[in-house]
Amino acid sequence: MRRRIFLMRHGSVDYFDADGRPLESTTVALNEVGRAQADAAGSLLADQGVRFDLAVTSGLPRTTETARRVLAVCGQSDVPRENQPALAEILGGDMDSIPADVREEAFTRVFLTSGDVESLRYLGGESIGEMLDRVFPAFDALLARQDWDCLLLVLHGGINRALLSRALTGRRAFLGRFEQAPACINIVDVGVRDMIVRATNLAPTQWLHGQDRRTSMEKFYAQYVPQRSQT
């Protein structure tokens, strides 16, 4: 019998202020839209009778708040919760230091490239390979545990892509073209020798993704551009 992971991305947050200046990404919390998204995910899981044994987040506020709201709406606030800092989002560098003529590519390339991507750096910061080096051992440790049958795992867009790539290929890989909407739900069943991907990018507040055809990183870049255009 396979165990089940409900792998979520955190709800929507504001990474930039009204002038396009970056906020500290390790401290941002859910915005009003993000809170509604997390609550909607919780309602869906509650309606389906999902019962969790354990909830794990990266420990960053946007993941802990999402998990807390999901569990509260599900009536499962007593479910044990843990933070795994090794599963925090891929780390960017100093955006202002990126030359203007390659800045848009720096925002979007990592999550649009396939093939040999481990040397690519996210916004001049951590590379894909460095991120995989810390994420996969932490994930393997979770899989080795016997204290859960149904796991709520609330993480980040880049980290979710890595875990979904691993589940699909059965090896170390990073398929960047998995879009991950805020508060989306992915379903992965874990067997003794395999993982089965049941669903990806289920977004309870926009099932058909009709509100926007841009990727998350393209939207982030558009928020950053106004302030940059003034310099």
N, C-alpha and C positions, 0 to 999 in steps of 0.2 A: 504494500500500500504506500503510495507516494504521499509525502508531506506537501503542504502548500505554503507559498510565500505570496503575500499581497505586497508588492513592491510599489511604493508611491513616490512621486516627487512632492516636495513641499508646495504649499500654496503660493499665490502671487505675492511678491514683495517689490518695494521700490529700491533699486540699486543706485539711482541718481536723484539729485534734488531737482527743483523746477528749472534750474539753470543748466542742467546737464552735468553737474559736478558729481563725481563718484562718492557714494557713501561707504562707510566701513562695512564690507560684505560679511564679516564675521559677527556683526551685531544686529543687522537688519531683522525686523520682525514682519509678520504678515501684515499686509494692508487690508483695507475693508473688503476688497474683492477676494483676497486670499483667504480670509476668514470664512467668507461665504462658500468658497470652493471646498475648503476642508470640511465644513459642516455638510455640504451636499454629498461628499464622498462618504462621510459617516452615515448619512441617511440611507444611501444605497446599500452599504454593507449591512446595516441593521435590518433593512427590508429583506435582504437575502438570508438572514439568520446566521451570518458569519460570526464565529466565536474564536477569539484570539487567545493563545497561550502566553504570548510574549510580544512586546513591542520594542523595536530597536531603532534608534535614530543616530545621526552623526554627532549630536550634542549641540549643533548650531541652533540658535533660537528659532529660525524658520522651520526646522524639522521638528524640534520638540513641541512647538506650538501646534503644528499641523497634527502630530500624533495625539496630543492631548485633546484637541477638539474632536478628532475622529472618534477616539475612544469614549469621550463624554457623550456624543450623540448616539453612539452604539450602546450606551448604558454599561460600558466596560471600563470605567475609570480605575477599577482595582486591578487591572491587568498589569503584571510587572513590566516596568520600562527600564531600558538601559541605553546608555550613550556609548557609541564606538567612534572615537575621534579619527581613527584611521579611515573611516568611510566619509569624511568631510569632502566637500567639492574640490575639484582640481583648482589649484591656486594660480591666480593670475599675477602678473607683474605690474609695473608702473605704466598705466595706460598712456599717460602724457609723454612718456619717453619713446613711444612707438612713432616712427616717422609718419607724417600725415598721408603720404602716398601709398602706404601699405596698411594703414590703420583698419580700414574696413575688412581687408583680408584677414588681419590678425583676429578680429572679432568672430568671423564666420568660418574660417578654413578648417579648424580642428573638427568641427561637427558636420562637415560636408565632404571630408576626404575619406577615401577607402584605400585599402592596400597597406603598405608599410608606413605606419603613422606614428610609431613610438617615439621618434625623435622630434616630432612637432611639439612646440611649446604653446601653451594657452596664454594669450596676451603677454607674451614674453616672460612668463613665469614657469610653472611646473610643466614638465613634458608629459606626454601620454604614458611613456614607459615608466617614469617615476611614479605617476599616479597608480598604474597597475601594480607596481611593486608593493605598494602599501595596502591597496584595496583587496586584492585576491587572497592574501593570507588571512586578513580579517574575515572575509566572507567564508573561506574554508573552515575557519574556527567556528563560525556560526552553524555551518552545515554539519559539523562533527558533533554538535551538542544533541543531547537526547531529551531536553526539557521542553521541546515544543513540537507540536504537530501542525499548528497554523500560526504563522509568523507575520506580524505587521512590520514592514521595513520601510521607514520614511527617510529618503535620502535626497539626491540631487540629480539634475539632468545629466551631467557628465558621468557620474558614478553609476546611475541607472543604465546608461548606454554600455558601460563596461560589463556590468553584471548580465545584461540581456545578451551581449555578444558572447560571453562565456557560456551562457545557457544554450544558445543556438548552435555554437560551433563545437562545444565540448573541449575548448582549449583556450589558451591566452589569446585574446583578440580584442579589437576595438572597432566596432562598426558605428561610425559617427552619425549616420543618417537616420537613426531612430529619433524622431522628434518626441519630446517629453513635455506635454502641456502642464501648467501649474496644477498641482493636486491630482494629477492623473494616476490611474491604477494600472499596474501590470500584474499578471498572474503567472506564476512559475511553479510548476509541480516538481518536486525533488524526489528522485528514486535512489536506489542504492548505487546504480551505475550511470544514471542519466538525469537530465533535467528536460522537462517539456514546457515550452512557452505556450500558455493557453490564450493570452490576450496581451496587447500592449496599448498604451496611451489612451485608456478609457478615461475620458474627461466628463464627469457627471454634469457639469454646467454647460457643456457644449459638445454633445455626443458626435455631431457630424463635423466639428471643427470649422463651422461656417463663418466665424467672426473674423478670421485673419488667415492669410496664406503665407505669411512670413514665418520664419523660424524664430525661436526665442532669442537667439543671438542677433538676428537681424533687427528685432525690435529693440534690444538693448543698445545696439549701435545707433539707432535712430534717436534714442533718448540722450545719448552721449554727444551726438553731433552738434546740437544747438550751442552748447557752451564752447565747443572747440572752434566753431565758425566765427566766434568773436575774437579769437586770438591770432 
